[in-house]
Amino acid sequence: MKKALDELPEQERKALYRVVIENKRYKEAAEELHISVNTLKSYLSRALKRLRKNDKLMLLSLFCIDRTIELL
């Protein structure tokens, strides 16, 4: 899993890390990354799509989706 996360583009990885791992709200994560909330959402969406391509990472992506929904 770590390898797959490390292979994500930097912006997507940072967005995913702040929202899912650090449990930050979209607004807070976006401010820290100096991007808009909409850009953050785009990065998260792309990251989750990339993770879903690997069947072994389906569980991780489902966890990420669940965490993201909780923060809405």
PyMOL Python script that loads the backbone (N, CA, C, O; Angstrom):
from pymol import cmd

cmd.read_pdbstr("""\
ATOM      1  N   MET A   1       0.818  -1.198   0.000  1.00  0.00           N
ATOM      2  CA  MET A   1       0.000   0.000   0.000  1.00  0.00           C
ATOM      3  C   MET A   1       0.857   1.255   0.000  1.00  0.00           C
ATOM      4  O   MET A   1       0.574   2.213  -0.719  1.00  0.00           O
ATOM      5  N   LYS A   2       1.915   1.243   0.818  1.00  0.00           N
ATOM      6  CA  LYS A   2       2.775   2.418   0.885  1.00  0.00           C
ATOM      7  C   LYS A   2       3.369   2.731  -0.479  1.00  0.00           C
ATOM      8  O   LYS A   2       3.484   3.895  -0.863  1.00  0.00           O
ATOM      9  N   LYS A   3       3.748   1.681  -1.213  1.00  0.00           N
ATOM     10  CA  LYS A   3       4.332   1.887  -2.538  1.00  0.00           C
ATOM     11  C   LYS A   3       3.325   2.580  -3.458  1.00  0.00           C
ATOM     12  O   LYS A   3       3.678   3.506  -4.189  1.00  0.00           O
ATOM     13  N   ALA A   4       2.080   2.129  -3.418  1.00  0.00           N
ATOM     14  CA  ALA A   4       1.046   2.731  -4.262  1.00  0.00           C
ATOM     15  C   ALA A   4       0.815   4.184  -3.877  1.00  0.00           C
ATOM     16  O   ALA A   4       0.646   5.038  -4.748  1.00  0.00           O
ATOM     17  N   LEU A   5       0.806   4.471  -2.589  1.00  0.00           N
ATOM     18  CA  LEU A   5       0.635   5.856  -2.141  1.00  0.00           C
ATOM     19  C   LEU A   5       1.822   6.707  -2.574  1.00  0.00           C
ATOM     20  O   LEU A   5       1.657   7.855  -2.988  1.00  0.00           O
ATOM     21  N   ASP A   6       3.016   6.137  -2.476  1.00  0.00           N
ATOM     22  CA  ASP A   6       4.219   6.869  -2.876  1.00  0.00           C
ATOM     23  C   ASP A   6       4.241   7.157  -4.372  1.00  0.00           C
ATOM     24  O   ASP A   6       4.879   8.115  -4.810  1.00  0.00           O
ATOM     25  N   GLU A   7       3.552   6.337  -5.154  1.00  0.00           N
ATOM     26  CA  GLU A   7       3.525   6.523  -6.600  1.00  0.00           C
ATOM     27  C   GLU A   7       2.500   7.563  -7.049  1.00  0.00           C
ATOM     28  O   GLU A   7       2.492   7.958  -8.216  1.00  0.00           O
ATOM     29  N   LEU A   8       1.644   8.007  -6.147  1.00  0.00           N
ATOM     30  CA  LEU A   8       0.692   9.062  -6.504  1.00  0.00           C
ATOM     31  C   LEU A   8       1.446  10.349  -6.792  1.00  0.00           C
ATOM     32  O   LEU A   8       2.501  10.593  -6.206  1.00  0.00           O
ATOM     33  N   PRO A   9       0.915  11.179  -7.694  1.00  0.00           N
ATOM     34  CA  PRO A   9       1.518  12.500  -7.882  1.00  0.00           C
ATOM     35  C   PRO A   9       1.541  13.249  -6.545  1.00  0.00           C
ATOM     36  O   PRO A   9       0.655  13.075  -5.708  1.00  0.00           O
ATOM     37  N   GLU A  10       2.541  14.063  -6.365  1.00  0.00           N
ATOM     38  CA  GLU A  10       2.765  14.733  -5.079  1.00  0.00           C
ATOM     39  C   GLU A  10       1.537  15.481  -4.566  1.00  0.00           C
ATOM     40  O   GLU A  10       1.191  15.364  -3.390  1.00  0.00           O
ATOM     41  N   GLN A  11       0.876  16.246  -5.431  1.00  0.00           N
ATOM     42  CA  GLN A  11      -0.279  17.031  -4.986  1.00  0.00           C
ATOM     43  C   GLN A  11      -1.399  16.119  -4.492  1.00  0.00           C
ATOM     44  O   GLN A  11      -2.033  16.399  -3.474  1.00  0.00           O
ATOM     45  N   GLU A  12      -1.635  15.037  -5.212  1.00  0.00           N
ATOM     46  CA  GLU A  12      -2.693  14.107  -4.819  1.00  0.00           C
ATOM     47  C   GLU A  12      -2.348  13.417  -3.505  1.00  0.00           C
ATOM     48  O   GLU A  12      -3.207  13.252  -2.638  1.00  0.00           O
ATOM     49  N   ARG A  13      -1.107  13.023  -3.366  1.00  0.00           N
ATOM     50  CA  ARG A  13      -0.657  12.350  -2.134  1.00  0.00           C
ATOM     51  C   ARG A  13      -0.799  13.283  -0.935  1.00  0.00           C
ATOM     52  O   ARG A  13      -1.283  12.871   0.119  1.00  0.00           O
ATOM     53  N   LYS A  14      -0.379  14.537  -1.091  1.00  0.00           N
ATOM     54  CA  LYS A  14      -0.476  15.493   0.017  1.00  0.00           C
ATOM     55  C   LYS A  14      -1.930  15.744   0.401  1.00  0.00           C
ATOM     56  O   LYS A  14      -2.262  15.810   1.584  1.00  0.00           O
ATOM     57  N   ALA A  15      -2.790  15.884  -0.595  1.00  0.00           N
ATOM     58  CA  ALA A  15      -4.213  16.114  -0.323  1.00  0.00           C
ATOM     59  C   ALA A  15      -4.813  14.924   0.416  1.00  0.00           C
ATOM     60  O   ALA A  15      -5.512  15.090   1.416  1.00  0.00           O
ATOM     61  N   LEU A  16      -4.536  13.732  -0.081  1.00  0.00           N
ATOM     62  CA  LEU A  16      -5.058  12.516   0.541  1.00  0.00           C
ATOM     63  C   LEU A  16      -4.540  12.363   1.964  1.00  0.00           C
ATOM     64  O   LEU A  16      -5.299  12.006   2.865  1.00  0.00           O
ATOM     65  N   TYR A  17      -3.282  12.624   2.169  1.00  0.00           N
ATOM     66  CA  TYR A  17      -2.674  12.491   3.492  1.00  0.00           C
ATOM     67  C   TYR A  17      -3.342  13.431   4.495  1.00  0.00           C
ATOM     68  O   TYR A  17      -3.688  13.021   5.603  1.00  0.00           O
ATOM     69  N   ARG A  18      -3.518  14.681   4.105  1.00  0.00           N
ATOM     70  CA  ARG A  18      -4.091  15.648   5.047  1.00  0.00           C
ATOM     71  C   ARG A  18      -5.548  15.333   5.385  1.00  0.00           C
ATOM     72  O   ARG A  18      -5.963  15.458   6.537  1.00  0.00           O
ATOM     73  N   VAL A  19      -6.305  14.933   4.396  1.00  0.00           N
ATOM     74  CA  VAL A  19      -7.729  14.688   4.636  1.00  0.00           C
ATOM     75  C   VAL A  19      -7.967  13.331   5.301  1.00  0.00           C
ATOM     76  O   VAL A  19      -8.762  13.230   6.235  1.00  0.00           O
ATOM     77  N   VAL A  20      -7.291  12.305   4.831  1.00  0.00           N
ATOM     78  CA  VAL A  20      -7.569  10.953   5.324  1.00  0.00           C
ATOM     79  C   VAL A  20      -6.739  10.602   6.552  1.00  0.00           C
ATOM     80  O   VAL A  20      -7.279  10.113   7.545  1.00  0.00           O
ATOM     81  N   ILE A  21      -5.459  10.842   6.495  1.00  0.00           N
ATOM     82  CA  ILE A  21      -4.577  10.441   7.593  1.00  0.00           C
ATOM     83  C   ILE A  21      -4.618  11.447   8.741  1.00  0.00           C
ATOM     84  O   ILE A  21      -4.748  11.070   9.906  1.00  0.00           O
ATOM     85  N   GLU A  22      -4.506  12.736   8.398  1.00  0.00           N
ATOM     86  CA  GLU A  22      -4.493  13.764   9.443  1.00  0.00           C
ATOM     87  C   GLU A  22      -5.894  14.194   9.856  1.00  0.00           C
ATOM     88  O   GLU A  22      -6.054  14.968  10.800  1.00  0.00           O
ATOM     89  N   ASN A  23      -6.924  13.689   9.145  1.00  0.00           N
ATOM     90  CA  ASN A  23      -8.315  13.948   9.507  1.00  0.00           C
ATOM     91  C   ASN A  23      -8.666  15.438   9.496  1.00  0.00           C
ATOM     92  O   ASN A  23      -9.386  15.921  10.370  1.00  0.00           O
ATOM     93  N   LYS A  24      -8.155  16.152   8.505  1.00  0.00           N
ATOM     94  CA  LYS A  24      -8.424  17.592   8.416  1.00  0.00           C
ATOM     95  C   LYS A  24      -9.622  17.849   7.515  1.00  0.00           C
ATOM     96  O   LYS A  24      -9.880  17.103   6.571  1.00  0.00           O
ATOM     97  N   ARG A  25     -10.330  18.892   7.816  1.00  0.00           N
ATOM     98  CA  ARG A  25     -11.454  19.316   6.984  1.00  0.00           C
ATOM     99  C   ARG A  25     -10.906  19.857   5.666  1.00  0.00           C
ATOM    100  O   ARG A  25      -9.750  20.273   5.579  1.00  0.00           O
ATOM    101  N   TYR A  26     -11.758  19.843   4.645  1.00  0.00           N
ATOM    102  CA  TYR A  26     -11.321  20.293   3.325  1.00  0.00           C
ATOM    103  C   TYR A  26     -10.739  21.705   3.370  1.00  0.00           C
ATOM    104  O   TYR A  26      -9.675  21.966   2.810  1.00  0.00           O
ATOM    105  N   LYS A  27     -11.438  22.596   4.033  1.00  0.00           N
ATOM    106  CA  LYS A  27     -10.989  23.990   4.059  1.00  0.00           C
ATOM    107  C   LYS A  27      -9.601  24.110   4.689  1.00  0.00           C
ATOM    108  O   LYS A  27      -8.737  24.812   4.165  1.00  0.00           O
ATOM    109  N   GLU A  28      -9.392  23.431   5.801  1.00  0.00           N
ATOM    110  CA  GLU A  28      -8.105  23.493   6.491  1.00  0.00           C
ATOM    111  C   GLU A  28      -6.989  22.896   5.628  1.00  0.00           C
ATOM    112  O   GLU A  28      -5.911  23.477   5.507  1.00  0.00           O
ATOM    113  N   ALA A  29      -7.258  21.739   5.036  1.00  0.00           N
ATOM    114  CA  ALA A  29      -6.251  21.095   4.184  1.00  0.00           C
ATOM    115  C   ALA A  29      -5.929  21.970   2.979  1.00  0.00           C
ATOM    116  O   ALA A  29      -4.764  22.114   2.608  1.00  0.00           O
ATOM    117  N   ALA A  30      -6.948  22.549   2.373  1.00  0.00           N
ATOM    118  CA  ALA A  30      -6.737  23.413   1.205  1.00  0.00           C
ATOM    119  C   ALA A  30      -5.895  24.632   1.571  1.00  0.00           C
ATOM    120  O   ALA A  30      -5.000  25.021   0.821  1.00  0.00           O
ATOM    121  N   GLU A  31      -6.180  25.228   2.713  1.00  0.00           N
ATOM    122  CA  GLU A  31      -5.398  26.392   3.152  1.00  0.00           C
ATOM    123  C   GLU A  31      -3.934  26.020   3.366  1.00  0.00           C
ATOM    124  O   GLU A  31      -3.039  26.773   2.981  1.00  0.00           O
ATOM    125  N   GLU A  32      -3.687  24.870   3.974  1.00  0.00           N
ATOM    126  CA  GLU A  32      -2.310  24.432   4.214  1.00  0.00           C
ATOM    127  C   GLU A  32      -1.560  24.185   2.909  1.00  0.00           C
ATOM    128  O   GLU A  32      -0.354  24.418   2.823  1.00  0.00           O
ATOM    129  N   LEU A  33      -2.280  23.713   1.900  1.00  0.00           N
ATOM    130  CA  LEU A  33      -1.656  23.411   0.610  1.00  0.00           C
ATOM    131  C   LEU A  33      -1.674  24.610  -0.339  1.00  0.00           C
ATOM    132  O   LEU A  33      -1.144  24.540  -1.448  1.00  0.00           O
ATOM    133  N   HIS A  34      -2.286  25.706   0.101  1.00  0.00           N
ATOM    134  CA  HIS A  34      -2.383  26.936  -0.698  1.00  0.00           C
ATOM    135  C   HIS A  34      -3.117  26.688  -2.018  1.00  0.00           C
ATOM    136  O   HIS A  34      -2.689  27.131  -3.084  1.00  0.00           O
ATOM    137  N   ILE A  35      -4.236  25.965  -1.911  1.00  0.00           N
ATOM    138  CA  ILE A  35      -5.081  25.683  -3.065  1.00  0.00           C
ATOM    139  C   ILE A  35      -6.535  25.903  -2.659  1.00  0.00           C
ATOM    140  O   ILE A  35      -6.846  26.039  -1.476  1.00  0.00           O
ATOM    141  N   SER A  36      -7.419  25.938  -3.652  1.00  0.00           N
ATOM    142  CA  SER A  36      -8.842  26.090  -3.347  1.00  0.00           C
ATOM    143  C   SER A  36      -9.420  24.747  -2.892  1.00  0.00           C
ATOM    144  O   SER A  36      -8.830  23.691  -3.119  1.00  0.00           O
ATOM    145  N   VAL A  37     -10.565  24.812  -2.256  1.00  0.00           N
ATOM    146  CA  VAL A  37     -11.245  23.591  -1.819  1.00  0.00           C
ATOM    147  C   VAL A  37     -11.609  22.742  -3.040  1.00  0.00           C
ATOM    148  O   VAL A  37     -11.509  21.516  -2.993  1.00  0.00           O
ATOM    149  N   ASN A  38     -12.027  23.383  -4.123  1.00  0.00           N
ATOM    150  CA  ASN A  38     -12.372  22.630  -5.334  1.00  0.00           C
ATOM    151  C   ASN A  38     -11.163  21.904  -5.911  1.00  0.00           C
ATOM    152  O   ASN A  38     -11.285  20.775  -6.385  1.00  0.00           O
ATOM    153  N   THR A  39     -10.001  22.542  -5.873  1.00  0.00           N
ATOM    154  CA  THR A  39      -8.778  21.889  -6.345  1.00  0.00           C
ATOM    155  C   THR A  39      -8.445  20.706  -5.452  1.00  0.00           C
ATOM    156  O   THR A  39      -8.060  19.645  -5.943  1.00  0.00           O
ATOM    157  N   LEU A  40      -8.590  20.881  -4.148  1.00  0.00           N
ATOM    158  CA  LEU A  40      -8.352  19.786  -3.203  1.00  0.00           C
ATOM    159  C   LEU A  40      -9.263  18.606  -3.531  1.00  0.00           C
ATOM    160  O   LEU A  40      -8.807  17.463  -3.566  1.00  0.00           O
ATOM    161  N   LYS A  41     -10.530  18.872  -3.767  1.00  0.00           N
ATOM    162  CA  LYS A  41     -11.479  17.811  -4.101  1.00  0.00           C
ATOM    163  C   LYS A  41     -11.076  17.101  -5.391  1.00  0.00           C
ATOM    164  O   LYS A  41     -11.214  15.882  -5.500  1.00  0.00           O
ATOM    165  N   SER A  42     -10.583  17.855  -6.358  1.00  0.00           N
ATOM    166  CA  SER A  42     -10.120  17.249  -7.614  1.00  0.00           C
ATOM    167  C   SER A  42      -8.941  16.324  -7.366  1.00  0.00           C
ATOM    168  O   SER A  42      -8.895  15.215  -7.899  1.00  0.00           O
ATOM    169  N   TYR A  43      -7.989  16.775  -6.560  1.00  0.00           N
ATOM    170  CA  TYR A  43      -6.829  15.942  -6.224  1.00  0.00           C
ATOM    171  C   TYR A  43      -7.264  14.662  -5.520  1.00  0.00           C
ATOM    172  O   TYR A  43      -6.766  13.579  -5.827  1.00  0.00           O
ATOM    173  N   LEU A  44      -8.192  14.788  -4.579  1.00  0.00           N
ATOM    174  CA  LEU A  44      -8.682  13.612  -3.855  1.00  0.00           C
ATOM    175  C   LEU A  44      -9.376  12.634  -4.802  1.00  0.00           C
ATOM    176  O   LEU A  44      -9.162  11.424  -4.724  1.00  0.00           O
ATOM    177  N   SER A  45     -10.193  13.158  -5.678  1.00  0.00           N
ATOM    178  CA  SER A  45     -10.906  12.317  -6.630  1.00  0.00           C
ATOM    179  C   SER A  45      -9.933  11.561  -7.528  1.00  0.00           C
ATOM    180  O   SER A  45     -10.089  10.361  -7.749  1.00  0.00           O
ATOM    181  N   ARG A  46      -8.934  12.263  -8.039  1.00  0.00           N
ATOM    182  CA  ARG A  46      -7.935  11.625  -8.905  1.00  0.00           C
ATOM    183  C   ARG A  46      -7.137  10.567  -8.147  1.00  0.00           C
ATOM    184  O   ARG A  46      -6.876   9.482  -8.669  1.00  0.00           O
ATOM    185  N   ALA A  47      -6.755  10.890  -6.918  1.00  0.00           N
ATOM    186  CA  ALA A  47      -5.973   9.941  -6.114  1.00  0.00           C
ATOM    187  C   ALA A  47      -6.768   8.664  -5.871  1.00  0.00           C
ATOM    188  O   ALA A  47      -6.233   7.562  -5.996  1.00  0.00           O
ATOM    189  N   LEU A  48      -8.031   8.809  -5.529  1.00  0.00           N
ATOM    190  CA  LEU A  48      -8.865   7.635  -5.265  1.00  0.00           C
ATOM    191  C   LEU A  48      -9.072   6.804  -6.526  1.00  0.00           C
ATOM    192  O   LEU A  48      -9.103   5.575  -6.459  1.00  0.00           O
ATOM    193  N   LYS A  49      -9.213   7.461  -7.674  1.00  0.00           N
ATOM    194  CA  LYS A  49      -9.353   6.727  -8.938  1.00  0.00           C
ATOM    195  C   LYS A  49      -8.096   5.919  -9.225  1.00  0.00           C
ATOM    196  O   LYS A  49      -8.173   4.768  -9.654  1.00  0.00           O
ATOM    197  N   ARG A  50      -6.943   6.523  -8.987  1.00  0.00           N
ATOM    198  CA  ARG A  50      -5.679   5.808  -9.217  1.00  0.00           C
ATOM    199  C   ARG A  50      -5.568   4.600  -8.283  1.00  0.00           C
ATOM    200  O   ARG A  50      -5.150   3.522  -8.705  1.00  0.00           O
ATOM    201  N   LEU A  51      -5.938   4.781  -7.029  1.00  0.00           N
ATOM    202  CA  LEU A  51      -5.848   3.683  -6.066  1.00  0.00           C
ATOM    203  C   LEU A  51      -6.813   2.555  -6.409  1.00  0.00           C
ATOM    204  O   LEU A  51      -6.499   1.383  -6.203  1.00  0.00           O
ATOM    205  N   ARG A  52      -7.980   2.901  -6.930  1.00  0.00           N
ATOM    206  CA  ARG A  52      -8.976   1.887  -7.279  1.00  0.00           C
ATOM    207  C   ARG A  52      -8.522   1.007  -8.441  1.00  0.00           C
ATOM    208  O   ARG A  52      -9.007  -0.114  -8.592  1.00  0.00           O
ATOM    209  N   LYS A  53      -7.604   1.498  -9.257  1.00  0.00           N
ATOM    210  CA  LYS A  53      -7.128   0.713 -10.402  1.00  0.00           C
ATOM    211  C   LYS A  53      -6.407  -0.550  -9.954  1.00  0.00           C
ATOM    212  O   LYS A  53      -6.335  -1.528 -10.699  1.00  0.00           O
ATOM    213  N   ASN A  54      -5.886  -0.530  -8.761  1.00  0.00           N
ATOM    214  CA  ASN A  54      -5.185  -1.687  -8.227  1.00  0.00           C
ATOM    215  C   ASN A  54      -6.132  -2.416  -7.277  1.00  0.00           C
ATOM    216  O   ASN A  54      -6.468  -1.895  -6.214  1.00  0.00           O
ATOM    217  N   ASP A  55      -6.561  -3.613  -7.656  1.00  0.00           N
ATOM    218  CA  ASP A  55      -7.525  -4.369  -6.842  1.00  0.00           C
ATOM    219  C   ASP A  55      -7.062  -4.570  -5.409  1.00  0.00           C
ATOM    220  O   ASP A  55      -7.885  -4.588  -4.494  1.00  0.00           O
ATOM    221  N   LYS A  56      -5.777  -4.720  -5.198  1.00  0.00           N
ATOM    222  CA  LYS A  56      -5.260  -4.929  -3.852  1.00  0.00           C
ATOM    223  C   LYS A  56      -5.457  -3.700  -2.979  1.00  0.00           C
ATOM    224  O   LYS A  56      -5.443  -3.792  -1.752  1.00  0.00           O
ATOM    225  N   LEU A  57      -5.640  -2.563  -3.608  1.00  0.00           N
ATOM    226  CA  LEU A  57      -5.801  -1.329  -2.843  1.00  0.00           C
ATOM    227  C   LEU A  57      -7.261  -0.905  -2.712  1.00  0.00           C
ATOM    228  O   LEU A  57      -7.550   0.191  -2.233  1.00  0.00           O
ATOM    229  N   MET A  58      -8.171  -1.762  -3.134  1.00  0.00           N
ATOM    230  CA  MET A  58      -9.588  -1.425  -3.046  1.00  0.00           C
ATOM    231  C   MET A  58      -9.994  -1.106  -1.612  1.00  0.00           C
ATOM    232  O   MET A  58     -10.736  -0.151  -1.381  1.00  0.00           O
ATOM    233  N   LEU A  59      -9.527  -1.879  -0.659  1.00  0.00           N
ATOM    234  CA  LEU A  59      -9.866  -1.642   0.738  1.00  0.00           C
ATOM    235  C   LEU A  59      -9.384  -0.272   1.194  1.00  0.00           C
ATOM    236  O   LEU A  59     -10.115   0.449   1.872  1.00  0.00           O
ATOM    237  N   LEU A  60      -8.163   0.091   0.826  1.00  0.00           N
ATOM    238  CA  LEU A  60      -7.632   1.399   1.193  1.00  0.00           C
ATOM    239  C   LEU A  60      -8.464   2.512   0.574  1.00  0.00           C
ATOM    240  O   LEU A  60      -8.776   3.493   1.248  1.00  0.00           O
ATOM    241  N   SER A  61      -8.825   2.379  -0.686  1.00  0.00           N
ATOM    242  CA  SER A  61      -9.604   3.432  -1.327  1.00  0.00           C
ATOM    243  C   SER A  61     -10.989   3.539  -0.704  1.00  0.00           C
ATOM    244  O   SER A  61     -11.517   4.643  -0.565  1.00  0.00           O
ATOM    245  N   LEU A  62     -11.586   2.411  -0.326  1.00  0.00           N
ATOM    246  CA  LEU A  62     -12.887   2.466   0.349  1.00  0.00           C
ATOM    247  C   LEU A  62     -12.771   3.168   1.692  1.00  0.00           C
ATOM    248  O   LEU A  62     -13.653   3.940   2.069  1.00  0.00           O
ATOM    249  N   PHE A  63     -11.689   2.907   2.417  1.00  0.00           N
ATOM    250  CA  PHE A  63     -11.449   3.599   3.682  1.00  0.00           C
ATOM    251  C   PHE A  63     -11.319   5.097   3.434  1.00  0.00           C
ATOM    252  O   PHE A  63     -11.881   5.903   4.175  1.00  0.00           O
ATOM    253  N   CYS A  64     -10.588   5.464   2.404  1.00  0.00           N
ATOM    254  CA  CYS A  64     -10.387   6.877   2.087  1.00  0.00           C
ATOM    255  C   CYS A  64     -11.708   7.552   1.735  1.00  0.00           C
ATOM    256  O   CYS A  64     -11.974   8.674   2.166  1.00  0.00           O
ATOM    257  N   ILE A  65     -12.527   6.865   0.954  1.00  0.00           N
ATOM    258  CA  ILE A  65     -13.829   7.418   0.587  1.00  0.00           C
ATOM    259  C   ILE A  65     -14.676   7.624   1.836  1.00  0.00           C
ATOM    260  O   ILE A  65     -15.310   8.666   1.997  1.00  0.00           O
ATOM    261  N   ASP A  66     -14.684   6.636   2.712  1.00  0.00           N
ATOM    262  CA  ASP A  66     -15.450   6.736   3.954  1.00  0.00           C
ATOM    263  C   ASP A  66     -14.987   7.928   4.782  1.00  0.00           C
ATOM    264  O   ASP A  66     -15.811   8.688   5.291  1.00  0.00           O
ATOM    265  N   ARG A  67     -13.681   8.095   4.919  1.00  0.00           N
ATOM    266  CA  ARG A  67     -13.122   9.201   5.711  1.00  0.00           C
ATOM    267  C   ARG A  67     -13.470  10.537   5.065  1.00  0.00           C
ATOM    268  O   ARG A  67     -13.770  11.509   5.758  1.00  0.00           O
ATOM    269  N   THR A  68     -13.429  10.582   3.747  1.00  0.00           N
ATOM    270  CA  THR A  68     -13.727  11.821   3.036  1.00  0.00           C
ATOM    271  C   THR A  68     -15.186  12.204   3.233  1.00  0.00           C
ATOM    272  O   THR A  68     -15.491  13.374   3.465  1.00  0.00           O
ATOM    273  N   ILE A  69     -16.082  11.245   3.144  1.00  0.00           N
ATOM    274  CA  ILE A  69     -17.510  11.516   3.326  1.00  0.00           C
ATOM    275  C   ILE A  69     -17.783  12.030   4.734  1.00  0.00           C
ATOM    276  O   ILE A  69     -18.606  12.927   4.914  1.00  0.00           O
ATOM    277  N   GLU A  70     -17.109  11.480   5.724  1.00  0.00           N
ATOM    278  CA  GLU A  70     -17.291  11.928   7.110  1.00  0.00           C
ATOM    279  C   GLU A  70     -16.946  13.404   7.275  1.00  0.00           C
ATOM    280  O   GLU A  70     -17.514  14.081   8.132  1.00  0.00           O
ATOM    281  N   LEU A  71     -16.034  13.899   6.472  1.00  0.00           N
ATOM    282  CA  LEU A  71     -15.556  15.271   6.629  1.00  0.00           C
ATOM    283  C   LEU A  71     -16.402  16.289   5.879  1.00  0.00           C
ATOM    284  O   LEU A  71     -16.186  17.493   6.019  1.00  0.00           O
ATOM    285  N   LEU A  72     -17.358  15.827   5.088  1.00  0.00           N
ATOM    286  CA  LEU A  72     -18.195  16.761   4.320  1.00  0.00           C
ATOM    287  C   LEU A  72     -19.085  17.580   5.204  1.00  0.00           C
ATOM    288  O   LEU A  72     -19.849  18.411   4.712  1.00  0.00           O
TER     289      LEU A  72
END
""", "prot")
cmd.dss("prot")
cmd.show_as("cartoon", "prot")
cmd.util.cbc("prot")
cmd.orient("prot")
